[in-house]
Amino acid sequence: MTVQGKPRKAAMAAWIGSALEYYDFFIYGTAAALVFGKIFFPTSAPETSTLLALATFGVGYLARPVGALVLGHIGDRFGRKKVLVSTLVMMGVSTFLVGCLPTYDEVGMLAPVLLVLLRLLQGFSVSGEQAGANSMTLEHAPAGRRAYYTSFTLNGTQAGQIIATAIFLPIAALPEEQLLSWGWRVPFWLSVVVAAVGLVIRRTLEETPAFEQEVATNTVAKMPLAVLFREHWQDVLRVVVAAVIASVSTIFTVHALSYAVNTMGLERGPMLWVGVLANVAAVITIPMWGTLSDRIGRKPVFIGGSLGCAVLMFAYLWSISIGSYALIFVLGILMFGVVHSATSGVWPSFYGEMFTTRVRLSGMAVGTQIGFAIAGFAPTVATAVAGTGQGSWFGVALITALLCLVNVAAVATARETYRVPTEELGLRPMVKA
């Protein structure tokens, strides 16, 4: 007997958990852009310090594919809930310990080594977060509203970024000496509260009806990864390529902030507020885009958002290069808060709908995390290729636009799934997997 899904409860749990998880993950990105180059990688060349600090942000993405293999197996073999609880604990502990690290001046090279190790643990834990939350909401949702309900996972990640950036607003306003000595540590220490609240919420989650049905019928895959790569390797590859759209987020969140503050000399406060307001807009628009894709299809909404980002990144970085705060706010909110949200509102359902229940969490985790690993290094690669001068914005925007076009090609060749019944998701036409 099929268990009745509870889509609202699942969506809320996914939203809250993702918000808490990504608070931890993105305070690292903000600190890497504003502080870490000065306290963990001090050199005679500020540009080199900044590049090294941004590289540690990308290092977290290296651990994601490994974490996806491990946590994907656990989620498809033993249940979604186990993954969602364990990832939150790992993230909370690793983030708190970052705030306890000694600086380069205190212990030398040991400081950046410890920083990188904790960043790897962050990346490992976050690799199972979105795939687990997306699988849970998709498998609870009614067939005609899967994109709407799964969009709350990404909605939660935007909320986490709002909280992370907002926490840094008063911290960034501190005098330089206080910011570099103790101020930057406070957001990391607060992760203890974040982890405790999230753990209470996720321990009350119920397993998904689809997974419980597999347990009841004894059809759970003993080796989910083997099934995944035997039956769905094309879908995994497509998700990998499509997931590079996350480069828009990393360029906006990390590179643009560093470019504005460290290269153009703009104020930290206003630039942080751009991120806050853009994410507020995203919280509103993401479920709207999800609802639209439930009505007209995943592909047109996804492709439209990707093409819009390709164009608007030029305008946004140009506005930073001329130092116009008014244009920075308008274009930043439009690009990231509205247009990029079209991709965020669709991919949680679109990727998940490519796979059967037996390998859904593994497929989403492995595919997205490899793609996200590429996107994680986008700020570092863009900075290295385009340089750090005032005119470097065009090269960065061009690289971002090319990655958006790669995403469009992958999405355009995928199967449209918005009208496919939930029980038939991931099955090849006329062939039962």
C-alpha positions as CSV (number, residue, x, y, z in Angstrom):
1,M,0.0,0.0,0.0
2,T,1.4,3.4,-1.1
3,V,2.0,5.8,1.7
4,Q,0.4,9.2,1.3
5,G,2.9,12.0,0.8
6,K,3.1,15.1,2.9
7,P,4.5,17.7,0.4
8,R,4.0,20.8,2.6
9,K,5.8,19.3,5.6
10,A,8.6,17.9,3.4
11,A,9.0,21.3,1.6
12,M,9.2,23.2,4.8
13,A,11.7,20.8,6.3
14,A,13.8,21.0,3.2
15,W,13.6,24.8,3.2
16,I,14.7,25.1,6.8
17,G,17.4,22.5,6.6
18,S,18.9,24.0,3.4
19,A,18.8,27.5,4.8
20,L,20.7,26.4,7.9
21,E,23.2,24.3,5.9
22,Y,23.9,27.0,3.3
23,Y,24.4,29.7,6.0
24,D,27.4,27.7,7.1
25,F,28.7,27.2,3.6
26,F,28.3,30.8,2.3
27,I,29.8,32.6,5.3
28,Y,33.0,30.9,4.2
29,G,32.7,32.5,0.7
30,T,32.1,35.9,2.2
31,A,35.0,35.6,4.6
32,A,37.3,34.3,1.7
33,A,36.5,37.4,-0.3
34,L,36.9,40.0,2.5
35,V,39.3,38.6,5.2
36,F,41.1,35.3,4.5
37,G,43.6,36.7,2.1
38,K,44.9,39.0,4.8
39,I,45.0,36.6,7.8
40,F,45.8,33.2,6.2
41,F,47.8,34.0,3.1
42,P,49.7,37.3,3.8
43,T,52.1,38.1,1.0
44,S,53.7,41.2,-0.4
45,A,51.2,41.1,-3.3
46,P,47.6,41.6,-2.2
47,E,46.4,40.2,-5.5
48,T,48.1,36.9,-4.8
49,S,46.6,36.7,-1.3
50,T,43.2,37.3,-2.7
51,L,43.6,34.6,-5.4
52,L,44.8,32.1,-2.8
53,A,41.9,32.8,-0.5
54,L,39.4,32.4,-3.3
55,A,41.1,29.1,-4.2
56,T,40.2,27.7,-0.8
57,F,36.6,28.5,-1.5
58,G,37.0,26.3,-4.6
59,V,38.7,23.5,-2.7
60,G,35.4,22.8,-0.9
61,Y,34.0,21.9,-4.2
62,L,36.7,19.3,-4.8
63,A,35.3,17.2,-1.9
64,R,31.8,17.4,-3.3
65,P,32.1,14.6,-5.9
66,V,33.6,12.2,-3.3
67,G,30.9,13.1,-0.8
68,A,28.3,12.6,-3.5
69,L,29.4,9.0,-4.1
70,V,29.4,8.2,-0.4
71,L,26.3,10.0,0.6
72,G,24.4,9.1,-2.5
73,H,25.0,5.4,-1.8
74,I,23.7,5.9,1.8
75,G,20.7,7.8,0.7
76,D,19.5,5.3,-1.9
77,R,20.5,2.3,0.1
78,F,19.4,3.3,3.6
79,G,17.1,6.3,3.2
80,R,17.0,10.0,2.6
81,K,16.7,10.9,6.3
82,K,20.0,9.5,7.3
83,V,21.8,11.7,4.8
84,L,20.0,14.8,5.8
85,V,20.8,14.4,9.5
86,S,24.5,13.5,9.0
87,T,25.2,16.3,6.6
88,L,24.0,19.0,9.0
89,V,26.2,17.7,11.8
90,M,29.3,17.6,9.7
91,M,28.7,21.1,8.4
92,G,28.1,22.6,11.8
93,V,31.2,21.1,13.4
94,S,33.5,22.0,10.5
95,T,32.2,25.6,10.3
96,F,32.6,26.1,14.0
97,L,36.2,24.9,13.9
98,V,37.0,27.4,11.1
99,G,36.2,30.2,13.6
100,C,38.7,28.7,16.1
101,L,41.7,28.5,13.7
102,P,44.9,30.3,14.5
103,T,46.1,32.8,11.8
104,Y,49.2,32.7,9.6
105,D,51.1,35.1,11.9
106,E,50.5,32.7,14.9
107,V,51.3,29.3,13.4
108,G,52.6,29.9,9.9
109,M,51.7,27.4,7.1
110,L,49.7,25.2,9.5
111,A,46.9,27.8,9.5
112,P,46.1,27.6,5.8
113,V,46.5,23.8,5.9
114,L,43.9,23.4,8.6
115,L,41.7,25.9,6.8
116,V,41.8,23.7,3.6
117,L,41.1,20.5,5.6
118,L,38.0,22.0,7.2
119,R,36.9,23.4,3.9
120,L,37.1,19.9,2.4
121,L,34.9,18.6,5.2
122,Q,32.4,21.4,4.5
123,G,32.3,20.4,0.8
124,F,31.9,16.7,1.6
125,S,28.9,17.3,3.8
126,V,27.1,19.8,1.5
127,S,27.4,17.3,-1.4
128,G,24.4,15.3,0.0
129,E,22.4,18.2,1.2
130,Q,20.5,19.4,-1.9
131,A,20.2,16.0,-3.5
132,G,18.7,14.6,-0.3
133,A,16.3,17.5,0.2
134,N,15.3,17.5,-3.4
135,S,14.7,13.8,-3.5
136,M,12.6,14.0,-0.3
137,T,10.4,16.8,-1.6
138,L,10.0,15.4,-5.1
139,E,8.9,12.0,-3.8
140,H,6.4,13.6,-1.4
141,A,4.9,16.0,-4.1
142,P,1.9,15.5,-6.2
143,A,2.8,14.9,-9.9
144,G,1.5,18.2,-11.2
145,R,3.3,20.4,-8.6
146,R,6.7,18.7,-8.3
147,A,8.7,21.8,-9.4
148,Y,6.8,24.1,-7.0
149,Y,7.5,21.9,-4.0
150,T,11.1,21.0,-4.9
151,S,11.8,24.7,-5.5
152,F,11.7,25.3,-1.8
153,T,15.0,23.5,-1.4
154,L,16.7,26.2,-3.5
155,N,14.6,28.8,-1.9
156,G,16.1,27.7,1.4
157,T,19.6,28.0,0.1
158,Q,18.9,31.6,-0.9
159,A,17.6,32.2,2.6
160,G,20.8,30.8,4.0
161,Q,22.8,33.2,1.9
162,I,20.7,36.1,3.1
163,I,21.4,35.1,6.7
164,A,25.1,34.6,6.0
165,T,25.5,37.9,4.2
166,A,23.4,39.8,6.8
167,I,25.5,38.5,9.6
168,F,28.5,39.9,7.9
169,L,27.0,43.4,7.5
170,P,27.7,44.6,11.1
171,I,30.9,42.5,11.1
172,A,32.2,44.2,7.9
173,A,31.5,47.6,9.5
174,L,34.0,47.0,12.3
175,P,37.3,48.8,12.2
176,E,39.9,46.8,10.2
177,E,41.9,45.7,13.3
178,Q,38.8,44.3,15.1
179,L,37.5,42.7,11.9
180,L,40.8,40.8,11.3
181,S,41.4,39.9,14.9
182,W,38.1,38.5,16.2
183,G,35.1,39.9,14.2
184,W,35.3,37.5,11.3
185,R,35.1,34.5,13.8
186,V,31.7,35.4,15.1
187,P,29.6,34.1,12.1
188,F,31.5,30.8,12.2
189,W,30.9,30.3,16.0
190,L,27.2,30.9,15.4
191,S,27.0,27.7,13.4
192,V,26.6,25.9,16.7
193,V,23.2,27.4,17.1
194,V,22.5,26.7,13.4
195,A,23.4,23.1,13.7
196,A,21.4,22.5,16.9
197,V,18.2,23.9,15.5
198,G,18.6,22.1,12.2
199,L,19.3,18.8,13.9
200,V,16.1,19.0,15.9
201,I,14.1,19.7,12.8
202,R,15.5,17.0,10.6
203,R,15.3,14.2,13.2
204,T,11.5,14.6,13.1
205,L,11.4,14.0,9.3
206,E,9.5,11.1,7.9
207,E,11.0,8.9,5.2
208,T,9.6,9.5,1.7
209,P,6.7,7.3,0.4
210,A,8.7,6.3,-2.7
211,F,11.6,4.9,-0.6
212,E,9.3,3.2,1.9
213,Q,7.5,1.5,-1.0
214,E,10.9,0.2,-2.2
215,V,11.7,-1.1,1.2
216,A,8.2,-2.8,1.5
217,T,8.7,-4.5,-1.9
218,N,12.3,-5.3,-1.3
219,T,13.4,-3.5,-4.5
220,V,16.0,-1.1,-2.9
221,A,19.2,-1.3,-4.9
222,K,22.0,-3.1,-3.0
223,M,24.6,-1.2,-5.0
224,P,22.9,2.0,-6.2
225,L,26.0,3.4,-7.9
226,A,26.4,0.3,-10.0
227,V,22.8,0.7,-11.2
228,L,23.2,4.4,-11.7
229,F,26.2,4.1,-14.0
230,R,24.8,1.1,-15.8
231,E,21.4,2.5,-16.6
232,H,21.6,6.3,-16.2
233,W,25.1,7.3,-17.2
234,Q,23.8,9.6,-20.0
235,D,21.6,11.4,-17.4
236,V,24.5,11.8,-15.0
237,L,26.6,13.3,-17.7
238,R,23.8,15.7,-18.7
239,V,23.3,16.9,-15.2
240,V,27.1,17.4,-14.8
241,V,27.2,19.7,-17.8
242,A,23.9,21.5,-17.0
243,A,25.0,22.1,-13.4
244,V,27.8,24.5,-14.5
245,I,25.1,27.2,-14.4
246,A,26.1,27.4,-10.7
247,S,29.1,29.5,-12.0
248,V,26.7,32.4,-12.1
249,S,26.2,32.1,-8.4
250,T,29.8,31.7,-7.5
251,I,30.9,34.6,-9.7
252,F,28.2,36.8,-8.2
253,T,28.8,35.8,-4.6
254,V,32.5,35.6,-4.5
255,H,34.3,37.1,-7.5
256,A,32.1,40.2,-7.9
257,L,32.4,41.0,-4.2
258,S,36.2,40.7,-4.3
259,Y,36.4,42.7,-7.5
260,A,34.3,45.5,-6.2
261,V,36.0,45.8,-2.8
262,N,39.6,44.8,-3.4
263,T,40.1,46.0,-7.0
264,M,37.6,48.9,-7.4
265,G,37.8,50.1,-3.8
266,L,34.0,50.1,-3.3
267,E,32.5,50.0,0.2
268,R,32.0,46.6,1.7
269,G,28.6,47.5,3.2
270,P,26.7,48.4,0.0
271,M,28.2,45.4,-1.8
272,L,27.0,43.0,0.9
273,W,23.6,44.6,0.8
274,V,23.4,43.8,-3.0
275,G,23.7,40.2,-2.1
276,V,21.1,40.4,0.7
277,L,18.5,42.1,-1.5
278,A,19.2,39.9,-4.5
279,N,18.6,36.8,-2.4
280,V,15.4,38.3,-0.9
281,A,14.2,38.7,-4.4
282,A,15.2,35.1,-5.1
283,V,13.2,33.8,-2.2
284,I,10.1,35.4,-3.7
285,T,10.7,34.4,-7.4
286,I,12.1,30.9,-7.1
287,P,8.7,29.2,-6.3
288,M,7.0,31.4,-8.9
289,W,9.4,30.0,-11.6
290,G,8.8,26.5,-10.3
291,T,5.0,27.0,-10.6
292,L,5.5,28.3,-14.2
293,S,7.5,25.3,-15.1
294,D,4.7,23.0,-13.8
295,R,2.5,24.7,-16.3
296,I,4.6,25.2,-19.5
297,G,7.6,22.8,-19.0
298,R,11.0,22.7,-17.4
299,K,13.1,23.4,-20.5
300,P,11.8,26.8,-21.6
301,V,12.0,28.3,-18.1
302,F,15.5,26.8,-17.5
303,I,16.9,27.9,-20.9
304,G,15.4,31.4,-20.6
305,G,17.1,31.9,-17.2
306,S,20.4,30.7,-18.5
307,L,20.4,33.0,-21.5
308,G,19.3,35.9,-19.4
309,C,22.3,35.3,-17.0
310,A,24.7,35.2,-19.9
311,V,23.7,38.7,-21.0
312,L,23.2,40.3,-17.6
313,M,26.5,39.3,-16.1
314,F,28.2,41.7,-18.6
315,A,25.9,44.5,-17.4
316,Y,26.4,43.7,-13.7
317,L,30.2,43.6,-13.7
318,W,30.3,46.7,-16.0
319,S,28.3,48.6,-13.4
320,I,30.9,47.6,-10.7
321,S,33.7,48.8,-13.0
322,I,32.2,52.3,-13.3
323,G,31.4,52.4,-9.5
324,S,27.7,53.2,-10.0
325,Y,25.9,51.9,-6.8
326,A,22.5,52.5,-8.3
327,L,23.2,50.3,-11.4
328,I,25.0,47.7,-9.2
329,F,21.8,47.3,-7.1
330,V,19.4,47.3,-10.0
331,L,21.4,44.9,-12.2
332,G,22.5,42.7,-9.3
333,I,19.0,42.1,-8.1
334,L,17.6,41.7,-11.6
335,M,20.3,39.2,-12.7
336,F,20.7,37.1,-9.5
337,G,17.4,37.7,-7.7
338,V,15.0,37.3,-10.7
339,V,16.6,35.8,-13.8
340,H,19.0,33.3,-12.2
341,S,16.1,32.2,-10.0
342,A,14.5,30.7,-13.1
343,T,17.2,28.1,-13.2
344,S,17.1,27.6,-9.4
345,G,13.4,27.1,-9.5
346,V,13.6,24.4,-12.1
347,W,16.7,22.3,-11.7
348,P,15.7,20.6,-8.4
349,S,12.8,18.9,-10.1
350,F,14.3,18.7,-13.6
351,Y,17.4,16.8,-12.5
352,G,15.5,14.6,-10.1
353,E,13.0,13.6,-12.7
354,M,15.7,12.1,-14.9
355,F,16.2,9.2,-12.4
356,T,14.2,6.4,-10.9
357,T,13.6,6.2,-7.2
358,R,16.3,3.5,-6.8
359,V,19.1,5.9,-7.8
360,R,17.6,9.4,-7.6
361,L,19.7,10.7,-4.7
362,S,22.9,9.2,-6.1
363,G,22.2,10.5,-9.6
364,M,21.4,14.0,-8.5
365,A,24.3,14.1,-6.0
366,V,27.0,12.8,-8.3
367,G,25.8,14.8,-11.3
368,T,25.3,18.1,-9.6
369,Q,28.4,18.0,-7.4
370,I,30.8,17.3,-10.3
371,G,29.2,20.3,-12.1
372,F,29.3,22.4,-8.9
373,A,33.0,21.5,-8.5
374,I,33.6,23.1,-11.8
375,A,31.5,26.1,-10.9
376,G,33.3,26.4,-7.5
377,F,36.6,27.1,-9.2
378,A,35.0,29.6,-11.6
379,P,36.0,32.7,-9.5
380,T,39.6,31.5,-9.3
381,V,39.8,30.6,-13.0
382,A,38.1,33.8,-14.0
383,T,40.4,35.9,-11.8
384,A,43.5,34.1,-13.1
385,V,42.5,34.3,-16.8
386,A,41.1,37.8,-16.8
387,G,43.5,39.3,-14.3
388,T,42.7,41.6,-11.3
389,G,42.8,45.0,-13.0
390,Q,39.9,47.3,-13.4
391,G,39.2,46.2,-16.9
392,S,39.2,42.5,-16.0
393,W,35.4,42.4,-15.7
394,F,34.8,41.8,-19.5
395,G,36.9,38.6,-19.5
396,V,35.1,37.3,-16.4
397,A,31.7,38.1,-17.9
398,L,32.7,36.3,-21.2
399,I,33.8,33.2,-19.3
400,T,30.5,33.2,-17.4
401,A,28.4,33.6,-20.6
402,L,30.2,30.7,-22.2
403,L,29.4,28.5,-19.2
404,C,25.8,29.5,-19.5
405,L,25.7,28.5,-23.1
406,V,27.1,25.1,-22.1
407,N,24.2,24.7,-19.7
408,V,21.7,25.6,-22.5
409,A,23.1,22.9,-24.8
410,A,22.7,20.3,-22.0
411,V,19.1,21.3,-21.1
412,A,18.0,21.6,-24.7
413,T,18.9,17.9,-25.4
414,A,17.2,16.5,-22.3
415,R,13.7,14.9,-22.2
416,E,10.8,17.2,-21.0
417,T,9.4,15.6,-17.9
418,Y,6.9,18.0,-16.4
419,R,3.9,15.8,-17.5
420,V,5.5,12.4,-16.8
421,P,3.8,10.6,-13.9
422,T,6.0,10.3,-10.8
423,E,6.1,6.5,-10.9
424,E,7.4,6.6,-14.5
425,L,10.2,9.1,-13.9
426,G,13.6,7.9,-15.1
427,L,12.1,5.1,-17.2
428,R,13.1,4.9,-20.9
429,P,10.1,5.0,-23.3
430,M,8.7,1.5,-23.7
431,V,11.4,0.0,-21.6
432,K,11.0,-0.5,-17.8
433,A,14.3,0.0,-15.9
